[in-house]
Amino acid sequence: MTRTSVSRRIIGIDPGSRITGYGVVEVVGKNLVYVTSGCIRTGTGTIPERLGEIYEGVTTLISDYKVQELAIEEVFLARNPSSALKLGQARGVAIAAAVTNGLPVFEYAARSVKQAVVGTGRAAKPQVQHMVKVLLQLGGVPAEDAADALAIAICHVNTVSA
C-alpha cells in the first residue's frame, strides 16, 4: 500500500505599491517544489486604485493556485515616511486578501528571510536570487521581487518545518 504525502501550498509576498512580488511553492513530504512566481505591477492610478489591484491580484493567485498559507515580509523602517506608509498599505491589502480567503498569515523580517535562504542576514539581492534559483532548481534567475517573494516562502517552510 502506498501512502500519499500531504502537501501544502504557500504564497510568499514581497509587498510594494508599484510592484508586489509573489512566489508560490508546494511542500510535498520533505520536498520543496516551485509552482509559480512573478510580479503584480500596478498601473499609474491613485493609491487606492493600486491597492485594489494588489488585493485583486493576490486574491486571484490564492484562488488559481489553491494556496493554503501566506507568508509576507514585515514592515521595516524606511528613510522616507511616505514610502513606508505606502509599503504598509500594500502589505495590509495582501494580508486582507489572505484573511478574506481564510488563509493563515505568517510574517518574517527581511533579515530572517535572508538568513534562512543565504545564510547571512546581510545578503545582497543577487545572492538571494542565486540561492532561490539553486534551492528551487530553477532554469534561470528570477526577477528581484519574485525572488524575494520566493525567499519569504522558503523561509516560512524552513521555519514551520524546523
Backbone as numpy.savetxt, mean C-alpha at the origin, in Angstrom:
# Nx Ny Nz CAx CAy CAz Cx Cy Cz
-5.21 -37.28 0.98 -6.05 -36.10 0.98 -5.16 -34.86 0.98
-5.44 -33.94 0.05 -4.65 -32.71 0.00 -5.36 -31.61 0.75
-4.57 -30.82 1.37 -5.10 -29.72 2.17 -4.83 -28.42 1.42
-5.85 -27.62 1.22 -5.66 -26.35 0.54 -5.24 -25.30 1.55
-4.32 -24.46 1.14 -3.84 -23.40 2.02 -4.84 -22.26 2.04
-5.02 -21.71 3.21 -5.86 -20.53 3.35 -5.04 -19.35 2.86
-5.65 -18.53 2.03 -4.90 -17.37 1.52 -5.50 -16.08 2.04
-4.67 -15.04 2.03 -5.09 -13.70 2.43 -4.65 -12.74 1.35
-5.48 -11.76 1.05 -5.12 -10.70 0.11 -5.01 -9.39 0.85
-3.87 -8.74 0.64 -3.58 -7.49 1.33 -3.32 -6.41 0.29
-3.89 -5.24 0.52 -3.55 -4.09 -0.32 -2.73 -3.12 0.52
-1.59 -2.74 -0.02 -0.77 -1.70 0.59 -1.08 -0.38 -0.10
-1.16 0.68 0.67 -1.47 2.00 0.13 -0.39 3.00 0.53
0.17 3.68 -0.48 1.09 4.80 -0.26 0.32 6.06 -0.65
-0.29 6.73 0.33 -1.22 7.82 0.00 -0.54 9.08 -0.49
-1.25 9.76 -1.37 -0.82 11.06 -1.86 -2.01 11.75 -2.50
-2.05 13.07 -2.48 -3.22 13.77 -3.02 -3.22 13.80 -4.55
-2.08 13.63 -5.16 -1.99 13.58 -6.63 -1.75 12.16 -7.14
-0.88 11.43 -6.44 -0.58 10.04 -6.81 -0.66 9.18 -5.56
-1.55 8.20 -5.59 -1.67 7.23 -4.50 -1.23 5.88 -5.05
-0.13 5.37 -4.51 0.35 4.07 -4.95 -0.43 2.95 -4.27
-0.58 1.85 -4.99 -1.22 0.67 -4.41 -0.47 -0.57 -4.84
-0.55 -1.58 -4.00 0.06 -2.87 -4.31 -0.72 -3.96 -3.62
-1.12 -4.97 -4.37 -1.87 -6.09 -3.81 -1.00 -7.33 -3.85
-0.91 -7.99 -2.70 -0.18 -9.25 -2.59 -1.10 -10.29 -1.97
-0.79 -11.53 -2.22 -1.55 -12.62 -1.63 -0.59 -13.52 -0.88
-1.03 -13.93 0.29 -0.25 -14.88 1.08 -0.94 -16.22 0.95
-0.23 -17.19 0.39 -0.76 -18.54 0.24 0.19 -19.46 1.01
-0.29 -19.98 2.14 0.60 -20.75 3.00 1.70 -19.84 3.51
2.93 -20.17 3.16 4.07 -19.33 3.55 4.62 -18.53 2.38
3.93 -18.60 1.24 4.41 -17.92 0.04 3.73 -16.57 -0.15
4.51 -15.60 -0.57 4.01 -14.27 -0.87 3.95 -14.13 -2.39
2.77 -13.84 -2.91 2.55 -13.79 -4.35 2.09 -12.39 -4.77
2.74 -11.86 -5.79 2.35 -10.56 -6.36 1.04 -10.72 -7.11
0.11 -9.77 -6.90 -1.17 -9.78 -7.62 -1.22 -8.62 -8.61
-1.07 -7.40 -8.13 -1.10 -6.22 -8.99 -0.53 -5.03 -8.25
-0.20 -4.00 -9.00 0.24 -2.73 -8.39 0.08 -1.63 -9.41
0.13 -0.41 -8.92 0.03 0.73 -9.81 -0.22 2.00 -9.02
-0.80 2.97 -9.70 -1.04 4.27 -9.07 -2.42 4.78 -9.44
-3.06 5.38 -8.47 -4.29 6.14 -8.70 -3.82 7.57 -8.92
-3.96 8.05 -10.13 -3.53 9.42 -10.45 -4.77 10.30 -10.54
-4.80 11.30 -9.68 -5.97 12.16 -9.65 -5.81 13.26 -10.70
-6.93 13.80 -11.11 -6.92 14.87 -12.10 -6.49 16.20 -11.51
-6.87 17.24 -12.19 -6.47 18.58 -11.77 -7.59 19.30 -11.03
-8.58 18.55 -10.58 -9.73 19.14 -9.90 -9.39 19.66 -8.52
-10.43 20.04 -7.82 -10.28 20.55 -6.46 -9.86 19.40 -5.54
-9.42 19.75 -4.35 -9.05 18.73 -3.37 -10.21 17.77 -3.10
-11.43 18.26 -2.86 -12.53 17.32 -2.65 -12.75 16.36 -3.83
-12.61 16.87 -5.05 -12.76 16.01 -6.24 -11.66 14.94 -6.28
-10.43 15.34 -5.99 -9.32 14.39 -6.00 -9.48 13.35 -4.90
-9.95 13.78 -3.72 -10.18 12.83 -2.63 -11.26 11.83 -3.03
-12.27 12.30 -3.74 -13.31 11.40 -4.24 -12.76 10.37 -5.20
-11.82 10.79 -6.05 -11.18 9.86 -6.99 -10.37 8.80 -6.24
-9.68 9.19 -5.19 -8.91 8.23 -4.39 -9.85 7.24 -3.72
-10.92 7.75 -3.12 -11.90 6.88 -2.46 -12.46 5.87 -3.46
-12.90 6.35 -4.61 -13.47 5.45 -5.64 -12.43 4.45 -6.13
-11.20 4.91 -6.33 -10.14 4.04 -6.81 -9.84 2.91 -5.83
-9.70 3.25 -4.55 -9.41 2.24 -3.53 -10.59 1.29 -3.39
-11.81 1.81 -3.42 -13.01 0.97 -3.33 -13.06 -0.03 -4.48
-12.76 0.43 -5.67 -12.77 -0.45 -6.85 -11.70 -1.53 -6.73
-10.51 -1.16 -6.29 -9.43 -2.15 -6.11 -9.83 -3.21 -5.09
-10.41 -2.79 -3.98 -10.84 -3.73 -2.93 -11.83 -4.73 -3.51
-12.77 -4.23 -4.28 -13.80 -5.08 -4.88 -13.23 -5.99 -5.98
-12.50 -5.40 -6.91 -11.99 -6.15 -8.06 -11.02 -7.26 -7.67
-10.20 -7.00 -6.65 -9.16 -7.97 -6.27 -9.49 -8.74 -5.00
-10.72 -8.60 -4.50 -11.18 -9.36 -3.33 -10.22 -9.22 -2.15
-9.83 -7.99 -1.90 -8.87 -7.68 -0.83 -9.53 -7.89 0.53
-8.73 -8.39 1.49 -9.24 -8.68 2.83 -8.66 -7.80 3.93
-7.52 -7.16 3.67 -6.87 -6.31 4.66 -6.22 -5.13 3.96
-6.16 -3.99 4.64 -5.50 -2.82 4.09 -4.38 -2.39 5.03
-3.20 -2.18 4.45 -2.05 -1.66 5.19 -1.69 -0.31 4.57
-1.45 0.66 5.41 -1.21 2.02 4.92 -0.09 2.67 5.72
0.60 3.59 5.07 1.68 4.30 5.75 1.10 5.33 6.72
1.70 5.43 7.89 1.30 6.43 8.88 1.68 7.82 8.39
1.03 8.82 8.96 1.37 10.20 8.66 2.74 10.50 9.25
3.54 11.20 8.49 4.82 11.66 9.01 4.80 13.18 9.00
5.65 13.77 9.79 5.69 15.23 9.85 6.42 15.77 8.63
5.74 16.61 7.90 6.34 17.23 6.72 6.71 18.67 7.04
7.62 19.19 6.25 8.02 20.59 6.46 6.91 21.55 6.08
6.12 21.15 5.10 5.05 22.00 4.59 3.72 21.56 5.21
3.13 22.37 6.08 1.88 21.98 6.73 0.75 21.70 5.75
0.69 22.44 4.65 -0.35 22.24 3.64 -0.21 20.85 3.01
1.01 20.45 2.71 1.25 19.12 2.14 0.88 18.02 3.13
1.22 18.23 4.39 0.90 17.24 5.42 -0.62 17.09 5.56
-1.34 18.20 5.49 -2.79 18.15 5.59 -3.39 17.38 4.42
-2.93 17.65 3.20 -3.43 16.95 2.01 -3.11 15.46 2.09
-1.92 15.11 2.57 -1.54 13.71 2.73 -2.47 13.03 3.74
-2.74 13.72 4.84 -3.65 13.17 5.85 -5.05 12.95 5.31
-5.50 13.86 4.45 -6.82 13.70 3.85 -6.85 12.50 2.90
-5.79 12.33 2.11 -5.70 11.19 1.20 -5.69 9.88 1.99
-4.94 9.85 3.09 -4.95 8.67 3.97 -6.35 8.39 4.49
-7.00 9.46 4.91 -8.34 9.33 5.50 -9.34 8.72 4.54
-9.33 9.15 3.28 -10.31 8.58 2.35 -9.97 7.13 1.99
-8.69 6.79 1.94 -8.30 5.39 1.69 -8.75 4.52 2.86
-8.55 5.00 4.08 -8.99 4.27 5.28 -10.51 4.15 5.29
-11.20 5.23 4.94 -12.66 5.20 4.90 -13.16 4.17 3.88
-12.49 4.08 2.74 -12.87 3.07 1.72 -12.72 1.67 2.29
-11.64 1.44 3.03 -11.41 0.12 3.63 -12.48 -0.20 4.67
-12.72 0.73 5.57 -13.67 0.51 6.66 -15.09 0.33 6.10
-15.44 1.11 5.10 -16.76 0.99 4.47 -16.96 -0.41 3.88
-15.86 -1.01 3.43 -15.92 -2.34 2.83 -15.62 -3.45 3.84
-15.58 -3.11 5.12 -15.41 -4.10 6.17 -14.01 -4.64 6.35
-13.01 -3.93 5.84 -11.62 -4.39 5.97 -10.97 -3.86 7.23
-10.15 -4.68 7.88 -9.33 -4.16 8.97 -8.20 -3.30 8.37
-7.79 -2.29 9.11 -6.76 -1.36 8.65 -5.56 -1.45 9.59
-4.37 -1.53 8.99 -3.12 -1.61 9.74 -2.22 -0.48 9.27
-1.60 0.24 10.22 -0.78 1.39 9.90 0.68 1.14 10.28
1.59 1.58 9.40 3.02 1.36 9.61 3.80 2.63 9.31
4.78 2.91 10.16 5.67 4.04 9.94 6.58 3.75 8.75
6.91 4.78 8.01 7.78 4.63 6.84 9.10 3.95 7.22
9.63 4.30 8.35 10.90 3.71 8.81 10.75 2.20 9.04
9.63 1.79 9.60 9.37 0.36 9.84 9.23 -0.41 8.52
8.59 0.22 7.55 8.42 -0.40 6.23 9.79 -0.63 5.59
10.61 0.40 5.59 11.95 0.28 5.00 12.78 -0.77 5.73
12.68 -0.80 7.05 13.40 -1.79 7.85 12.96 -3.21 7.47
11.66 -3.41 7.32 11.13 -4.74 7.01 11.53 -5.22 5.63
11.65 -4.30 4.69 11.89 -4.70 3.30 13.37 -4.66 2.93
14.07 -3.62 3.38 15.47 -3.43 2.99 16.44 -3.84 4.10
16.01 -3.71 5.36 16.91 -4.03 6.46 17.44 -2.80 7.16
17.10 -1.63 6.64 17.48 -0.38 7.29 16.35 0.62 7.15
16.06 1.34 8.21 14.99 2.33 8.21 15.32 3.59 7.44
16.55 3.70 6.97 16.97 4.89 6.22 17.20 4.58 4.74
16.60 3.52 4.25 16.79 3.11 2.86 16.27 4.17 1.89
16.95 4.30 0.77 16.52 5.22 -0.29 15.47 4.52 -1.16
14.70 5.32 -1.88 13.64 4.77 -2.73 14.14 3.71 -3.71
15.27 3.92 -4.39 15.75 2.87 -5.31 16.05 1.53 -4.61
16.49 1.59 -3.35 16.73 0.36 -2.59 15.41 -0.36 -2.32
14.37 0.39 -1.96 13.06 -0.20 -1.71 12.53 -0.82 -3.00
12.64 -0.10 -4.11 12.18 -0.62 -5.39 12.89 -1.93 -5.74
14.20 -1.97 -5.55 14.97 -3.16 -5.87 14.55 -4.35 -5.00
14.42 -4.12 -3.71 14.07 -5.24 -2.81 12.65 -5.74 -3.06
11.73 -4.85 -3.39 10.36 -5.27 -3.73 10.41 -6.16 -4.97
11.20 -5.75 -5.95 11.36 -6.55 -7.17 11.89 -7.95 -6.83
12.91 -8.01 -5.99 13.52 -9.29 -5.61 12.55 -10.14 -4.78
11.95 -9.56 -3.75 11.09 -10.32 -2.85 9.85 -10.88 -3.54
9.33 -10.13 -4.51 8.12 -10.57 -5.21 8.43 -11.21 -6.57
9.73 -11.34 -6.87 10.18 -11.97 -8.11 9.53 -11.33 -9.34
9.59 -10.00 -9.39 9.01 -9.26 -10.50 9.98 -9.20 -11.67
9.45 -9.06 -12.86 10.29 -8.97 -14.06 10.98 -7.63 -14.20
10.43 -6.59 -13.58 11.01 -5.26 -13.67 10.84 -4.53 -12.35
11.44 -3.36 -12.29 11.35 -2.53 -11.09 10.05 -1.74 -11.13
9.22 -1.84 -10.10 7.97 -1.08 -10.09 8.21 0.41 -9.90
7.27 1.22 -10.33 7.33 2.67 -10.13 7.44 2.96 -8.63
7.99 4.12 -8.28 8.25 4.46 -6.87 7.03 4.31 -5.97
5.91 4.91 -6.36 4.72 4.89 -5.50 4.15 3.48 -5.38
4.17 2.72 -6.47 3.69 1.33 -6.44 4.63 0.48 -5.59
5.94 0.70 -5.72 6.92 -0.05 -4.93 6.75 0.24 -3.44
6.51 1.51 -3.10 6.28 1.86 -1.70 5.03 1.16 -1.16
3.97 1.11 -1.97 2.73 0.45 -1.55 2.96 -1.06 -1.37
3.68 -1.67 -2.29 3.99 -3.10 -2.16 4.85 -3.34 -0.92
5.78 -2.42 -0.65 6.63 -2.56 0.54 5.78 -2.49 1.82
4.76 -1.64 1.83 3.87 -1.54 2.98 3.13 -2.86 3.17
2.65 -3.45 2.07 1.96 -4.74 2.15 2.91 -5.84 2.64
4.15 -5.84 2.15 5.14 -6.83 2.59 5.44 -6.65 4.07
5.60 -5.42 4.51 5.84 -5.14 5.93 4.69 -5.70 6.77
3.47 -5.49 6.32 2.31 -6.00 7.04 2.35 -7.52 7.15
2.63 -8.18 6.05 2.69 -9.65 6.05 3.76 -10.12 7.02
4.94 -9.50 6.98 6.03 -9.89 7.87 5.70 -9.60 9.34
4.99 -8.53 9.60 4.65 -8.13 10.96 3.59 -9.06 11.55
2.55 -9.34 10.78 1.45 -10.17 11.26 1.87 -11.63 11.35
2.72 -12.07 10.41 3.15 -13.48 10.39 4.25 -13.77 11.39
4.91 -12.71 11.87 6.06 -12.92 12.76 5.64 -13.41 14.13
